[in-house]
Amino acid sequence: MTATPATETTQSTGTTGAYEPTDRTVPTRSRDRARYDRDTVHAILDEAYVCHLGFVRDGAPVVLPTLFARVGESLYMHGSTGSRPLLAAGRTDPGLPVCVTVTHVDGLVLARSAFHHSLNYRSVVVHGTARQVTDEDECRTALDAMIDAVAPGRSGDVRPASARELAATAVIRVDLDEVSAKLRTGPSSDDAEDLGLPHWAGVVPVGRVYGTPVPAADLDPGIAVPGYLTAL
């Protein structure tokens, strides 16, 4: 699905506090949607907690959905110490080449023609090298950040990982060096000759909705739902 960018909201790309564009981060089409400023990139990353981690295994591409969190200028992901990408990140020097993507869908853009249907979205693509984290303090910081990315405040309301659990968990870090964001906003972009057609056109907003927390069957009934969950 495509859209003509003429009617979309655009912003200028600044240089202060921005990531440097590279051949891999400059889109081949709709370049006016690209953003490189840190505020935009960080906001998109911080609103998400699921990313797609892409890498090459045995000569074939692999893309895995996984939890992540941003801490400063790094993204952290975790998994079992037996996980193939995490093993590769730890065994190869300097690490595992990866591509990390994050996407938010904000609206369904419905045009009068099939060709001009599109989505309003915000996305970030990170190219870099995944390295295994071996420092215990950094691992704990990363794991707490991933818990809080899902439910802010949760890491302070659980039993911390034991030494055995920490040993069974691998954490990888991808630094935010080669980064770009891409956004689309605005209405549909119909051709002038299609404006009189008898088809509905517009935008259907899309958002994330949380339901009422359901307690575990074996939870002490005296434990109330914490405020950080009701705040969701």
WORADA-V307342 format. One record per backbone hydrogen bond with DSSP energy under -1.0 kcal/mol. NH is the residue of the N-H (numbers start at 1). CO is the residue of the C=O. Records with the same first field share a line. If there is no record, write none. Layout:
NH: CO, CO
This chain:
2: 115
8: 5
18: 15
19: 36
26: 22
33: 30
34: 31
35: 181
38: 17
41: 37
42: 38
43: 39
44: 40
45: 41
46: 42
47: 43
48: 45
51: 66
52: 101
53: 64
54: 99
55: 62
57: 60
60: 57
62: 55
64: 53
66: 51
68: 49
69: 76
71: 74
75: 174
76: 69
77: 172
79: 170
81: 168
83: 80
87: 83
88: 84
89: 85
90: 86
91: 87
92: 88
96: 130
98: 128
99: 54
100: 126
101: 52
102: 124
104: 122
106: 120
107: 120
108: 204
109: 118
110: 202
117: 114
118: 109
120: 107
122: 104
123: 182
124: 102
125: 180
126: 100
127: 178
128: 98
130: 96
131: 173
133: 171
139: 135
140: 136
141: 137
142: 138
143: 139
144: 140
145: 141
146: 142
147: 143
148: 144
149: 145
150: 146
151: 147
154: 151
157: 154
166: 162
167: 163
168: 164
169: 166
170: 79
172: 77
173: 131
174: 75
176: 73
177: 175
180: 125
181: 35
182: 123
183: 33
184: 121
194: 191
195: 192
197: 194
199: 197
202: 110
204: 108
206: 106
219: 216
223: 220
229: 226
230: 226
231: 227
232: 229
